[in-house]
Amino acid sequence: MRLSLADVMHARKAISGVAARTPLVPSPDMSARLGHEFLLKLEITQPTGAFKLRGAVNAVSVLAGEFAGVTCCSTGNHGRAVAFAARACGLKAVVCMSSLVPQAKVAGIRALGAEVRIVGRSQDEAHAESRRLAREQGLVEISPFDDPLVIAGQGTIGLELLEDRPDLEAILVPLSGGGLAAGVALAAKAIKPSIRIIGITMDRGAAMYHSIRAGRPVEVEEVASLADSLGGGIGLENRLSFSLCRDLLDDCVLVTEDEIYDAMQTLYFEDRMVAEGASVVGIAAMKTGRLPRFGGAVATIITGRNVDMSSFTDVIAGRGVQLDEIQVKGRTYAA
Ligand SMILES: *Cc1c(COP(=O)(O)O)cnc(C)c1O
């Protein structure tokens, strides 16, 4: 299976009118801090609050009509996107999630009329359930990241970024299963081969990072994180997102929970935005100096806003957050 810019162009037509073309705005605070322009691509303005709507709408629009309904596993945002897309096409949707998924996300999916199944404590267990449903109930399973239609849909972000700012030097992409990074890299590099695409993820349970280093998909332990949307493995039988990320990403960088905490505060206090931990890893990586110096404009994707409000308000108030076995220390924001 080879994906190309044409697939992304096709996806753009398929999703227009349902998924939004999102704004790209400057972050004055980060730009001043870094000495070059730093821009935010606001996927938090999607109708479902996260970019995953793009891939889900593209996949469901192609598959609608061929199946009785759709199923998926999800850390929350993909499930919400699939539920939204299925409802728009009049299809049944069953979303399988682990007990690590925040309640706010579960409620959001149910509100869209989808059936929710909570199974086990990992994405792998949720995935086994969605596979079983696909087999036994004639539903089509839509992977959150390892599907050509999903990757092409996420790639439309790369098109929009370079249309708005052809001069971009780099794009910092929050990385989990790699559907977003693969799609954005594929589209952006097809248009501008010199652009650097850097994947950023949390240091605990970084499946794609360790897989790229090992040269093959590997399993990592799944743990609670402020960046809950970045949790989960990439699948030992990964078909597409692993090889695309391995071949197209220029670098892959890790950030800690404390750094994510700090970046959530920065985005809130300086840019006045509410976003998930997963959304701010690009800001965290820049603030900690873990990336090379850039000379020109750099953008990061603010991927989603579907935070659990009680942990978000803890972060903003500077209170500590308990994540399973680790404690993220509280810290009052200092401008
Ligand atoms: C899914 C998700 C990501 C990561 O996307 P992948 O395609 O799995 O790498 C990042 N941020 C948010 C908010 C997400 O929901």
Ligand as a Chemical Component Dictionary entry (heavy atoms), coordinates in Angstrom:
data_LIG
# 
_chem_comp.id                   LIG 
_chem_comp.type                 NON-POLYMER 
_chem_comp.pdbx_formal_charge   0 
_chem_comp.three_letter_code    LIG 
# 
loop_
_chem_comp_atom.comp_id 
_chem_comp_atom.atom_id 
_chem_comp_atom.alt_atom_id 
_chem_comp_atom.type_symbol 
_chem_comp_atom.charge 
_chem_comp_atom.model_Cartn_x 
_chem_comp_atom.model_Cartn_y 
_chem_comp_atom.model_Cartn_z 
_chem_comp_atom.pdbx_ordinal 
LIG C1 C1 C 0 -4.612 10.826 18.791 1  
LIG C2 C2 C 0 -4.060 12.074 19.297 2  
LIG C3 C3 C 0 -2.711 12.417 19.089 3  
LIG C4 C4 C 0 -1.704 11.497 18.421 4  
LIG O1 O1 O 0 -2.080 11.077 17.124 5  
LIG P1 P1 P 0 -1.483 9.749  16.482 6  
LIG O2 O2 O 0 -2.006 9.711  15.095 7  
LIG O3 O3 O 0 -1.978 8.585  17.304 8  
LIG O4 O4 O 0 0.006  9.825  16.565 9  
LIG C5 C5 C 0 -2.270 13.650 19.561 10 
LIG N1 N1 N 0 -3.097 14.500 20.220 11 
LIG C6 C6 C 0 -4.397 14.199 20.437 12 
LIG C7 C7 C 0 -5.242 15.206 21.163 13 
LIG C8 C8 C 0 -4.931 12.989 19.978 14 
LIG O5 O5 O 0 -6.216 12.708 20.203 15 
# 
loop_
_chem_comp_bond.comp_id 
_chem_comp_bond.atom_id_1 
_chem_comp_bond.atom_id_2 
_chem_comp_bond.value_order 
_chem_comp_bond.pdbx_ordinal 
LIG C1 C2 SING 1  
LIG C2 C3 SING 2  
LIG C2 C8 DOUB 3  
LIG C3 C4 SING 4  
LIG C3 C5 DOUB 5  
LIG C4 O1 SING 6  
LIG O1 P1 SING 7  
LIG P1 O2 DOUB 8  
LIG P1 O3 SING 9  
LIG P1 O4 SING 10 
LIG C5 N1 SING 11 
LIG N1 C6 DOUB 12 
LIG C6 C7 SING 13 
LIG C6 C8 SING 14 
LIG C8 O5 SING 15 
# 
